[in-house]
Amino acid sequence: MSTLDSYGQNIPAPTLGDEPNIETLIPTVNAVVQRSVMRFQNATARAAVLTGPLAPVHGMLTDLIDEDRIDRWDGTRWNPITPGPWHAFPVGSGIVAHSGSPGYRYVNGKVEFRGRFARTGGGQFSTGTDWLIGTMPVGWRPPSYTYWIVPVEIGAGIYYARAEIRDNGQIIAYTPPGATSTTNGMKWLGLEDSSYPLDTPPATL
């Protein structure tokens, strides 16, 4: 008759009284593997193995090689707990990347941004105006309106803008009114380190 580990993890182990049989170690091996960080080539390979009696259980961790990501099973779905890949930011009309490889990614329950943006042709972001920076794809949009204070190139004493993302995925930047930017100012704004929570991971990470 097998016994259980001393840490309350329900890992069985054969006892000295058991009949010699190497196969009695299989439940022990499986129990230990289930509690380790299991490695699969990709999510498709994982799904092919973790099914039926080997279906994922709460707290299970997997390392996906192709995706270079560790996921955790929360009892319903796999949630990335290490950063997913960066995706190119979907810039709006008249907006281009300025620096920092503008992009977005999903990690541990939130969407993160990076990079700075400029107007096509190098024009200034005039004050008191809404600027459509881009639109997030379906599945990546927050459940409610979210906003951040973001940096801009200094112009007329203005050091910041407000960026917001609406439920239709539009990311709008707005600089304070009441001042005219200088000739060389207000040529870029940034979303670096901005983020918002997303309860359900996107279908495609």
Disulfide bonds with the S-S distance in Angstrom:
none
